[in-house]
Amino acid sequence: MPRYSRVTLILGLSDNGKDSFGRRLNQLRERNAFVNYGYQNPTSTFTKRILDGSLQFFFTKKNLIHTKLYLLTGAKTYLAYTGSMNLTEAALHHNLEQLICDYGFQTDRLYDCYQQLFADNLKNAAEYLDAKKMAGFMKAKNTEQLQVNVFHDSTEMISNVNDPQKDKIVITPAEVKAFREKYASDQALKSLSASDKVSVAQTVKIFGNGSHKRRKLAGIGQELYSLTQLIQHADHPKVNQEKIQKEEDLFPKPVLFYRDDRFFSSPRIKYHLNAQPIQSNLAGEDLKRQLQLFCDIAHEYDTYKEVSEGWQACDFMCFLFETPWLWKVRKMYELSKSSKSREDVPLGVALIGQGRTGKSTLGKRLAAQLTGRWGL
């Protein structure tokens, strides 16, 4: 890129027909990654060139841009590549692709054809990121405000109506309706990746029941940011690529466990080797709050059930101190490639007893504590 005084990139999409609506929302959301990189690296070549206007990004406006044209110009000459290759990692290093190279002078008639092809594509594209918007984003106080601002701006870029005079990305009500109907069932949603689930949730937030863009979207940036926190894209690399062979591998190390009315720490769980008793650092109000929560759960089951079950609840919670820590398992699923979302990780608790005795409530309460749902 340093060799070229000006770079204009038009971002297209793979030719996936009716599914292009979800892909467009995904790529709009990826603006956050571009902007966040510039925000975190203000002295980088990328950021400087965006801010001085020598690097511009455009995006599919309405019609699918499927052109592969790379046009390089000098003072009097040109170099053009056309063919099948996208400017992607897979195309550059893995796929079998085809490109035709043509070069000559800018007075050649063929150069006019390349120029016209580029102009036609640019006419059907909207600005994705430019100097003015980037300069505004750089004023954010922190990364959270930055993401909120970008989400709000991306929503402003969307329109239901194709107006050639406006720099908008056109998404018709018919496209929105078809997309919503396709993923209306729970079964259809389960088949989606976490990223695609965000697209479905975004659609509900941005477009009304009639599939038209909502008029009142003052807080949409914060709403969309919150969605991405709830439905995280599982792109995290695995912390440990080795397959788990033993149950003891599920324990954090060092492992903490409760036995004989005392709290212990051990390098690993098997046989409690080299276990050392430890003292809790909870004291004062913190200790009081934790003990109160424990007692409140047992008290509910002892007081509000037809048959007192407080001792069963207490016994079960104590038992959890000596079982694999469920929050650890949940984290491992989140980091695995097979995980779609942190919220998709199943947690099972088997409680056997009479109906309507609060077994489900107890399971939910404990799961919320162990998985950090309440910030613990």
C-alpha positions in Angstrom: 0.0 0.0 0.0 2.8 2.5 0.6 3.6 2.4 -3.1 0.3 3.9 -4.1 -0.6 7.5 -3.4 -4.4 6.7 -3.4 -6.2 3.5 -2.8 -10.0 2.9 -3.3 -11.4 -0.5 -2.3 -15.0 -1.6 -3.0 -16.0 -4.4 -0.7 -18.3 -6.9 -2.3 -20.0 -10.2 -1.2 -20.0 -13.8 -2.2 -22.8 -14.7 -4.6 -25.1 -16.3 -2.0 -28.4 -15.2 -3.4 -31.2 -14.6 -0.9 -28.8 -15.1 2.0 -26.9 -11.9 1.1 -29.1 -9.9 3.5 -27.5 -11.6 6.6 -24.1 -11.3 5.0 -24.5 -7.6 4.5 -25.5 -7.1 8.1 -22.4 -9.1 9.2 -20.1 -7.0 7.1 -21.6 -3.8 8.3 -21.0 -5.0 11.8 -17.3 -5.7 10.8 -16.9 -1.9 10.4 -16.4 -2.0 14.2 -13.2 -4.1 13.8 -11.8 -1.6 11.2 -12.5 1.4 13.3 -11.4 -0.2 16.5 -8.0 -1.0 14.9 -7.6 2.6 13.9 -8.6 3.8 17.4 -6.2 1.5 19.1 -3.4 2.2 16.6 -3.6 5.9 15.8 -0.1 6.1 14.4 -0.4 3.1 12.0 -0.2 3.5 8.3 -3.8 2.3 8.0 -5.2 5.0 10.4 -3.1 7.8 8.9 -4.2 7.0 5.4 -7.8 6.8 6.3 -7.6 10.2 8.0 -5.8 11.9 5.2 -8.2 10.5 2.6 -5.7 8.5 0.6 -7.4 5.2 1.6 -11.2 4.8 1.1 -13.6 1.9 1.6 -16.9 1.4 -0.2 -19.5 -1.2 0.2 -22.3 -2.9 -1.8 -25.2 -0.4 -2.0 -28.0 -2.5 -3.5 -27.0 -4.7 -6.4 -24.5 -7.4 -5.7 -21.0 -6.3 -6.6 -19.2 -9.5 -7.8 -16.6 -7.8 -10.0 -12.9 -8.8 -9.5 -11.0 -5.9 -11.0 -7.6 -4.6 -9.8 -6.7 -1.4 -11.6 -3.3 0.2 -10.9 -2.4 3.5 -12.6 0.8 5.5 -12.9 1.4 8.8 -14.5 0.8 7.5 -18.1 0.5 3.8 -17.8 -1.9 1.3 -16.3 -1.9 -2.3 -15.1 -5.1 -4.3 -14.8 -6.0 -7.7 -13.4 -9.4 -9.4 -14.0 -10.5 -12.9 -13.2 -11.9 -15.0 -10.4 -9.8 -14.0 -7.5 -11.1 -12.1 -4.5 -8.7 -10.2 -2.3 -8.9 -12.7 0.5 -6.5 -14.9 2.4 -8.0 -18.1 1.0 -7.8 -16.8 -2.6 -4.2 -15.6 -2.2 -2.8 -18.7 -0.6 -5.1 -21.7 -0.9 -7.6 -21.6 -3.8 -7.1 -22.3 -7.4 -7.8 -18.9 -9.0 -7.4 -17.3 -12.4 -6.4 -13.8 -13.3 -5.6 -12.1 -16.6 -3.0 -9.3 -16.6 -3.2 -6.5 -19.0 -1.0 -3.4 -19.2 -0.5 -0.4 -21.5 -0.9 3.3 -21.8 -3.8 5.3 -20.5 -4.5 6.5 -24.1 -5.4 2.9 -25.0 -9.1 2.3 -25.7 -9.1 -0.8 -23.4 -8.1 1.4 -20.5 -11.3 3.3 -21.0 -13.2 0.1 -20.6 -11.5 -0.7 -17.3 -12.2 2.8 -16.1 -15.9 2.5 -17.1 -16.2 -0.8 -15.3 -14.7 0.7 -12.1 -17.0 3.7 -12.4 -20.0 1.5 -12.7 -19.1 -0.5 -9.6 -18.4 2.7 -7.6 -21.7 4.1 -8.7 -23.4 1.1 -7.1 -21.4 1.4 -3.8 -21.8 3.4 -0.6 -19.0 4.8 1.5 -18.0 2.3 4.2 -15.3 4.2 5.9 -13.8 7.6 5.1 -11.7 10.4 6.6 -14.6 12.4 8.0 -16.3 9.5 9.8 -13.0 8.1 11.1 -12.0 11.5 12.5 -15.3 11.6 14.4 -14.9 8.0 15.7 -11.4 8.8 17.0 -12.9 11.3 19.5 -14.6 8.5 21.5 -13.7 8.5 25.2 -13.3 4.8 25.4 -13.7 1.6 23.3 -17.3 1.0 24.5 -18.4 4.4 23.4 -16.5 3.9 20.2 -18.4 0.6 19.5 -21.8 2.3 20.3 -21.0 5.2 18.0 -20.1 2.9 15.1 -23.2 0.8 15.6 -25.3 3.9 15.5 -23.6 5.2 12.4 -23.9 1.8 10.6 -27.7 1.9 11.3 -27.9 5.4 9.8 -26.3 4.0 6.6 -29.3 1.7 6.0 -32.3 2.7 4.0 -35.4 0.8 2.7 -35.6 3.0 -0.4 -33.2 3.2 -3.3 -32.3 6.8 -3.8 -29.4 7.3 -6.2 -28.7 10.7 -4.7 -28.2 9.3 -1.2 -25.2 7.4 0.0 -27.2 4.6 1.7 -27.1 0.8 1.7 -30.5 -0.3 0.5 -32.2 -3.2 2.2 -35.8 -3.7 1.0 -38.7 -4.7 3.2 -39.1 -7.8 1.1 -35.6 -8.9 2.0 -36.1 -8.2 5.7 -39.4 -10.1 5.7 -37.9 -13.2 4.0 -35.0 -13.2 6.4 -37.2 -12.9 9.5 -39.5 -15.7 8.3 -36.6 -18.0 7.6 -35.3 -17.8 11.1 -38.6 -17.4 13.0 -38.5 -20.8 14.6 -36.2 -21.9 17.5 -35.0 -24.8 15.4 -33.8 -22.6 12.6 -32.0 -20.3 15.1 -30.1 -23.2 16.7 -28.5 -24.0 13.3 -26.9 -20.5 13.1 -23.5 -19.4 14.3 -23.3 -16.9 17.1 -22.4 -14.2 14.5 -25.5 -15.0 12.4 -27.7 -15.0 15.6 -26.5 -11.4 16.1 -27.8 -10.5 12.6 -31.2 -12.0 13.4 -31.3 -10.0 16.6 -30.2 -6.8 14.9 -33.0 -7.3 12.3 -35.5 -7.3 15.1 -34.0 -4.2 16.7 -33.6 -2.2 13.5 -36.8 -3.2 11.5 -40.4 -3.1 12.7 -43.1 -5.8 12.3 -43.8 -4.5 8.8 -40.1 -5.0 7.8 -39.5 -1.3 7.4 -36.7 0.5 9.2 -37.9 1.9 12.5 -38.2 5.7 12.8 -37.2 6.0 16.5 -33.7 4.6 16.8 -32.1 7.2 19.1 -30.6 4.5 21.4 -29.9 1.9 18.7 -26.1 2.1 19.1 -26.2 1.0 22.7 -28.8 -1.7 22.0 -26.7 -3.3 19.2 -23.6 -3.1 21.4 -25.4 -4.9 24.2 -26.5 -7.6 21.7 -22.9 -8.4 20.8 -22.1 -8.7 24.5 -24.9 -11.3 24.9 -24.2 -13.2 21.8 -20.5 -13.4 21.3 -18.9 -14.7 18.0 -16.9 -17.8 19.0 -13.7 -16.9 17.2 -11.6 -17.4 20.3 -8.6 -19.7 19.8 -8.5 -22.8 22.0 -6.5 -22.3 25.1 -5.5 -26.0 25.1 -5.6 -28.0 21.9 -5.2 -31.3 23.7 -8.3 -33.4 24.0 -9.4 -33.9 27.6 -8.7 -37.5 28.6 -9.5 -37.5 32.4 -12.2 -36.0 34.6 -9.5 -34.3 36.7 -8.6 -32.2 33.6 -11.9 -30.3 34.1 -10.7 -28.9 37.4 -8.9 -25.5 37.6 -5.4 -25.8 38.9 -4.7 -25.4 41.7 -8.0 -27.0 42.7 -10.0 -25.8 45.7 -12.2 -28.3 47.5 -14.2 -28.6 50.7 -13.7 -31.6 53.0 -14.3 -32.4 56.7 -15.5 -28.9 57.4 -12.3 -27.3 56.0 -11.2 -25.7 52.8 -8.2 -27.1 50.9 -5.9 -26.3 47.9 -4.2 -29.0 45.9 -2.0 -29.0 42.7 -4.5 -31.4 41.1 -7.6 -33.2 42.2 -6.6 -36.9 42.2 -6.4 -38.2 45.7 -6.0 -34.7 47.0 -2.2 -35.0 46.8 -0.3 -32.4 48.8 -3.5 -30.7 49.8 -3.0 -27.7 52.1 -5.8 -26.1 54.2 -6.4 -22.5 53.3 -8.1 -19.7 55.0 -10.8 -17.7 53.2 -9.9 -14.0 52.6 -13.6 -13.1 52.9 -14.2 -10.9 55.9 -16.6 -8.3 57.2 -19.5 -7.4 54.9 -18.2 -9.5 51.9 -18.3 -12.6 54.1 -21.7 -11.7 55.5 -23.2 -11.3 52.0 -21.8 -14.7 50.8 -23.0 -16.5 53.9 -26.4 -14.8 53.7 -26.9 -15.9 50.1 -26.1 -19.5 51.1 -28.5 -19.4 54.1 -31.3 -17.7 52.1 -31.4 -20.5 49.6 -31.6 -23.2 52.3 -34.1 -21.1 54.3 -36.4 -20.8 51.2 -36.6 -24.6 50.9 -37.0 -25.1 54.6 -39.8 -22.5 55.0 -41.8 -22.2 51.8 -42.2 -25.9 50.8 -44.9 -28.3 51.9 -42.2 -30.6 53.2 -39.1 -29.0 54.7 -36.2 -29.5 52.3 -33.7 -27.0 53.6 -31.3 -29.7 54.6 -31.4 -31.2 51.1 -30.6 -27.9 49.5 -27.8 -27.3 52.0 -26.4 -30.8 51.4 -26.5 -30.3 47.6 -24.7 -27.0 47.7 -21.9 -28.4 49.9 -21.6 -31.3 47.5 -20.8 -28.9 44.7 -17.6 -27.9 46.4 -16.2 -31.4 45.6 -17.4 -31.7 42.0 -15.9 -30.3 38.8 -16.5 -26.5 38.6 -19.2 -25.9 36.1 -18.0 -22.4 35.3 -14.7 -24.0 34.1 -16.5 -26.3 31.8 -18.6 -23.4 30.5 -15.5 -21.4 29.7 -13.9 -24.3 27.8 -17.0 -24.7 25.7 -16.9 -21.0 25.0 -13.3 -21.2 23.7 -13.9 -24.3 21.6 -14.5 -24.1 17.9 -17.7 -26.1 18.2 -19.3 -23.5 20.4 -21.8 -21.1 19.0 -22.5 -19.0 22.0 -21.7 -18.9 25.7 -25.4 -19.0 26.3 -25.7 -22.3 24.3 -23.5 -24.3 26.7 -25.8 -26.8 28.5 -25.6 -27.2 32.2 -27.4 -30.2 33.7 -28.4 -30.8 37.4 -30.1 -34.1 38.2 -32.5 -33.7 41.2 -35.0 -36.5 41.9 -38.1 -35.9 44.0 -41.8 -35.1 44.1 -43.3 -32.6 41.7 -43.6 -28.9 42.5 -41.0 -29.0 45.2 -38.6 -26.4 43.7 -36.0 -28.6 42.0 -35.9 -26.5 38.9 -35.7 -23.3 40.9 -32.8 -24.6 42.9 -30.9 -25.7 39.8 -31.4 -22.3 38.1 -30.2 -20.4 41.2 -27.1 -22.5 41.6 -26.3 -22.4 37.9 -26.6 -18.6 37.9 -24.0 -18.4 40.7 -21.6 -21.0 39.3 -21.6 -19.6 35.7 -21.1 -16.0 36.5 -24.6 -14.9 35.3 -24.8 -12.5 38.3 -21.2 -11.3 37.9 -19.6 -13.8 40.2 
